[in-house]
Amino acid sequence: MAVTSESTTVWNGDLKSGAGTVTLDSSKAAELSVNWKARSEGGAEVTTPEELLGAAHAACFSMAFSNTLAQFGTAPETIRTTAAVTFDPAQGITGSHLRVTATVPGLSEEDFQRLADEAKRTCPVSRALVGIPITLEATLA
């Protein structure tokens, strides 16, 4: 069964002086402010499309990795994933770097790295991001 999730953005004004609000419609979990200054220069109080993309990538990778590990017969105790998505105003989104630390009893380092790479390649968000480099830093705790 396919599931469709929705978000809405309302933008007011031009790119550089305007601002918008992103609403997570499906879950009603958040209403977030966005603006060009935060996106192009950084800012702690306002989210960016890249932060939202990073959240999606980290969540998707964690689910895919959990499934890959379980299918291998070594279900994880915990997986913590951070996705660092880089934006360059002149080039756009230039990459996503996944940093994962997981506790997986009974799994060798070699198998851990191989399965983490498999999850990176098969995660649906990774597959959607084929136009950018995706790197992985995986640590077995």
KASULSUL-V731655 format. One record per run of one state. SS is the DSSP state (helix for helix, strand for strand, loop for the rest). FROM is the first residue (numbers start at 1). TO is the last residue. If there is no record, write none. Layout:
SS;FROM;TO
SS;FROM;TO
This chain:
loop;1;6
strand;7;12
loop;13;18
strand;19;24
loop;25;30
strand;31;35
helix;36;41
loop;42;46
strand;47;47
loop;48;48
helix;49;72
loop;73;77
strand;78;88
loop;89;91
strand;92;103
loop;104;108
helix;109;122
loop;123;123
helix;124;128
loop;129;132
strand;133;140
loop;141;141
